[in-house]
Amino acid sequence: MANFEFPTEVITLPSKGLIYSESNPLSKGSVEIKYMTAREEDILASQNLIKKGVVLDKLFESVVVSEGVSVGDISVGDKNAILLATRILGYGADYNVEVTDPFTGETQKVTIDLAKIQTKEVDDTILNRENRYEFELPISKKKIKFKLLTHKDEIDIIAKHGKLLVFVEVKARKNNYYGYPEEFVNKAKASNIIRAAQNYIITKNWVSGIRFDIIAITGEELVHFEDAFY
């Protein structure tokens, strides 16, 4: 652990570091984060960052202090664990929310103990340090290749359509009790997708047109919204 002028904590990553190359500091399975200071409070209070929808990303980038770690390389699952730990360290484990019963419309105040949130267990033997995987689709039997998304590429699908590069956000719901899936792609989420897309096209030196789509799935119904936002 490095010596800092502020208190820090070492967080165990859900991935255990198994999806990072051995040369990556994240491969040791843990990351050092700082307790929130006035700087992080300013980030959370920034109306500019809130409007752009990047306030949590900026907080995330600010609290990770492990030497040699590029926050863009951190997987989304590990990122969520870090943000959860940051919240607990900064404000405690109790999270008070008000929920509405979709059937009766009645509201109820609930306190969630964030410290009791558990990481979903996976078979570690299927993980690899290249973060590249194959899967056979159950019906068509086609084999697809995929990776676990990182902080810098939080986009569900990237595809080519003619001369366009299409970034697709997929939202699925069992029903519409809480709203239609596409409604959950708000301005903040769209801003995050656009930022990730900008990083992607710079990395790939893409110079042609781009488009942002939404695929909304409710039960077995699928609706494709082309050119949904920009």
Secondary structure as UniProt FT lines:
FT   STRAND          8..12
FT   TURN            14..19
FT   TURN            22..23
FT   HELIX           25..28
FT   STRAND          30..34
FT   HELIX           38..45
FT   HELIX           47..52
FT   HELIX           55..63
FT   TURN            67..68
FT   HELIX           71..73
FT   HELIX           76..91
FT   STRAND          94..100
FT   TURN            102..104
FT   STRAND          107..113
FT   HELIX           114..116
FT   HELIX           124..126
FT   TURN            129..130
FT   STRAND          133..136
FT   TURN            138..140
FT   STRAND          143..146
FT   HELIX           151..153
FT   STRAND          157..161
FT   TURN            162..163
FT   STRAND          164..173
FT   TURN            177..178
FT   HELIX           181..184
FT   HELIX           187..204
FT   STRAND          210..218
FT   TURN            219..220
FT   STRAND          221..225
FT   TURN            226..227
//
